[in-house]
């Protein structure tokens, strides 16, 4: 079972992602409300996959992605973005994100993105 760290500043979005993944045989090992907390949790929990919101207070998803990849260049980080953030998504993928999901998304979209990591 793949271990997932869910990172989003919106609690309802974290719950939504956690529910979708939990019922599809993913183990949610932790969650974080900003990029700074995500880095700490990544080091503590060593997840197989990170779902990372791009726009967050304190430290955004792009900065956090780069820090996580500095810790582990093979990290599987999937960016989660709102419509209209194409340039940030492009930068994230060029920086090493393994994929992206655009909000609002359906369960099959997020599962597809995670299955593509295998």
C-alpha positions in Angstrom: 0.0 0.0 0.0 1.5 3.4 -1.1 1.9 6.0 1.7 0.7 9.5 0.8 1.3 12.9 2.4 -1.6 15.3 1.5 -0.6 19.0 1.4 -3.2 21.8 1.0 -4.0 24.9 3.0 -7.8 24.1 2.7 -8.9 21.5 5.3 -11.9 20.5 3.1 -9.5 19.8 0.2 -7.2 17.6 2.4 -10.3 15.7 3.6 -11.6 15.3 0.1 -8.3 13.9 -1.2 -7.8 11.7 1.8 -11.2 10.2 1.4 -10.7 9.5 -2.3 -7.3 7.9 -1.7 -8.1 5.9 1.5 -11.0 4.0 -0.2 -8.7 3.2 -3.1 -5.9 1.4 -1.1 -3.7 4.3 -0.4 -2.5 4.9 3.2 -2.6 8.5 4.3 0.4 8.9 6.6 0.1 12.6 7.1 -1.2 16.0 6.0 0.2 19.5 6.0 -1.4 23.0 5.7 1.6 24.7 4.0 4.9 23.9 2.3 7.0 24.5 5.4 5.1 21.9 7.4 5.1 19.6 4.3 8.9 19.5 4.3 9.1 18.5 8.0 6.4 15.9 7.5 8.1 14.5 4.4 11.3 14.0 6.4 9.5 12.4 9.4 7.1 10.2 7.4 9.0 9.3 4.2 5.8 9.0 2.1 5.8 7.3 -1.3 3.7 10.1 -2.8 3.0 13.8 -2.0 0.0 15.6 -3.3 1.0 19.3 -3.2 -1.2 22.4 -3.5 0.6 25.2 -5.4 -0.9 28.2 -3.7 -0.5 28.2 0.1 0.5 30.7 2.8 3.9 30.7 4.5 5.6 28.6 1.9 4.0 27.8 -1.5 4.0 24.4 -3.2 6.8 25.3 -5.7 9.2 26.2 -3.0 8.3 23.1 -1.0 8.6 20.9 -4.1 12.2 22.2 -4.6 13.1 21.6 -1.0 11.6 18.0 -1.0 13.5 17.2 -4.2 16.7 18.5 -2.6 16.1 16.0 0.2 15.1 13.2 -2.2 15.6 13.7 -6.0 13.3 10.7 -6.6 10.4 12.0 -4.6 7.0 11.5 -6.2 5.2 14.9 -6.0 1.9 15.5 -7.8 1.0 19.2 -7.9 -2.6 20.2 -7.3 -3.6 23.6 -8.8 -6.6 25.7 -9.5 -7.6 26.7 -13.1 -5.5 29.5 -14.4 -2.2 28.5 -12.8 -0.7 27.0 -16.0 2.6 28.8 -15.7 3.1 27.7 -12.1 2.2 24.1 -13.1 4.7 24.3 -16.0 7.4 25.5 -13.6 6.6 22.7 -11.1 6.9 20.0 -13.8 10.1 21.5 -15.1 11.4 21.6 -11.4 10.7 17.9 -11.0 7.0 17.3 -10.2 5.9 14.0 -11.5 2.5 15.2 -12.6 -0.4 17.6 -11.8 -4.1 17.7 -11.1 -6.3 20.7 -11.8 -9.0 21.6 -9.3 -11.8 20.9 -9.2 -11.1 17.2 -10.0 -12.9 14.0 -9.9 -11.8 10.8 -8.1 -10.8 9.1 -11.4 -8.5 12.0 -12.3 -6.5 11.9 -9.0 -6.3 8.1 -9.1 -5.0 8.2 -12.7 -2.3 10.6 -11.8 -1.2 8.5 -8.9 -1.3 5.2 -10.8 0.9 6.8 -13.5 3.7 6.9 -10.9 4.0 3.1 -10.7 
